[in-house]
């Protein structure tokens, strides 16, 4: 095993190299194990990289501002990964989404929103909230890895669905508690909680 401390850039550069190829957030322990260094060194390297990508350098007597990068290092869904900055969303979106045919349909997005805010929730309850059958849409969301069966209703035996770590990762949030409040964006849904005590 190569001694990463002896490489140019040391542990921070090694951590950066690994993070550039991961497909999902990785924990500090996973990084420490892969690089065979103490977790504390990984934590210090992550802090250094965050500062660097946010536009600060440790060179000189005091940290000074430098050019901020178009990507940032974030702790999301229990792990670390590089993300493009939100201010470049429109630019990146045009590049990634132009001509893409695999985007979620409006029905899938609406169903995903209901599951995200009402989880754990059964398909029948989602259908009642949306007013349409959602069986095929839920299957699509499960296949995409955005939702999964997380429990079973003890009274009805119905499968209850919730969002997955991939869902959190795609939104760039740590937990479902970080989801924006519904009421300012969807007026008229103030009584959505009435569905909580309805059996389907």
N, C-alpha and C positions, 0 to 999 in steps of 0.2 A: 504493500500500500504506500502510495506517495505521501510524503510528509507535506501537507498543504501549507504549513507555516514556512517552508523553505521555497515555495513558489513565489513568483513575482506577484505582488499584491496580497499575499498571505491568505488568511482565513476569509476576510471580506470578499476578496476576488473569487475565492472558491465557492462561497455561498452564492454570490451573484451569478456565477456560471451555472450552478445547479438550478437556481430559480428561473433562469432564462429558458430552461427546457422542460420544466414541469407542466403537466396538463391540469393539475388541480393543486390547491393550497397544500403546503407541507408544513409539518410541525417543527418546532425547534429541536425536539428529540430526534426526529427523522433526519434532519440536517446534521446534527451532531454525530449520529450513528454512521451516516454515509461518509462524512469527512474524517471520522475518528478523532474528534476533538471534544473537549468538555462543552456542555450546554452553555455555560457562561460565556465562552468565547464566541459561540454562535449568536447569543443575545447581543453581545457587544458589536459584532459584525453587522447584525441587522440594524442596530441603532445608527451605526456609522453610515450604512447604505441609505437609510431613510433620510438622514440629514443631507447626504450628498445629492440625492435625487430631488430633494426639496430646495436645493440651491444654496447649500452651505458647505464650507470646507473647513477642515481643522488646521490648515496650514497657516503659519504666522502666529503671533502672540494671542490673537483673538479670532474666533470664527468669522469669516467674512462672506458676504453674499456673492454668489456666482449665478450663472444662467441656470434657471430651473428647467428640469427635463420634462419631456412630454409623457413620461411614464412615472409612476410612483409605486413604492413598496407598501403594501397594506397587509394587515392581519385580518383575514376574513374567514368565517366558518371554522375557526380553530386553527388556521394555518396561515402561512405566508406565501404571497405570490405578487408578481408585478402586474399592474393594471395601467391602462391608458388614463390620463387625467380627464375628468368630467368636462372640462372646457373644450376638449378636442372631440367630444362625442359626435358632433355633426360631421366633422371631417372623416373620422374613422368609420362612422356609420355609412357614409356614402361609399367608401371603398369596400367595406365588408358586405353590405346589403344589396348593392346594385346588382340586379340580375339574379339574386338568390331566391330560390323557390321553396326553401325549407322553413320559411318563417311560420310562426304559429298563426292560425286563423283567428278572427275576431271572437268566434265562439270558444276557442281554446283559451284565449287570453282572459275572457270573462270567467270561464270555469276555473282557471288557475287562480284568479283573484279571489273568488269565493272560497276555494280551498285554503288559500293562504291566510285569509282573515278569519275563517270559521273553524279551522282545524283543531282537533281531529273531527272529520265530518264524513257522513255517508254519502254515497252517490244519490240516494233518494232525496236527502236533504238539499243537496246541491241542485237537483232537478227542481225541487219545490221553490227554491230561491230564484232560480233563473227562469222557471216556467216552461222548460223544455227538457226532453230526455238528454242526458249527458253521458250515457254509457260509452259510446264510441269516442267521445272527446276525452273522457277520463283515461281510456285505454291508450290513447295517443300520448297523453301527458306522462303516463307511466312508462311507455316505451321511450320517451325522450329523457327519462330520468329526472323529471322535475317534481313528480309526486310519487308517493309509494304508500302501500297499506301499512299503517302504523299501529293499529289496534283493532279489536273487535267489540262491537256494542254488546255489553253483557246481557241486555234485555232482548234484543232482536237478533243478535248474531250477525248483524250487518258489518261488512268491512268498513273501517274508518280510514280515511285518507289524510295525509299531511304532506307538507313540502319536504324536499330533500336538501342535503348540503349543496348539491349542484345548483338548486334554485337560489340559495343564498349567495353562492359564488357568482352566478350570472348577474344578480342584482348588485353585487358588491357590498353586501351587508353582513353583519356578524350573526344576528339572530332575527327571528320574525318580529321581535319587539321593536326592531329598527324600521319596520315598515311605516310609511307615512299614514297619518290618520285618515280615515275614509271620509268623514263628514264634510271637510272643506272641499273635497273634490267631487263627491257624489251626493249632493243635497237630495233629500227625500228618502234616504235610507236610515233615518234616525231610529226606525222601529225594527231594524234588522235583527236585533236581539230577541224579538218575539218568536223567531224560529227555533231558538235554543230549547224551548220546552215543548216543542211539537213532535209527536211521534209519527214516523212514516214507515 
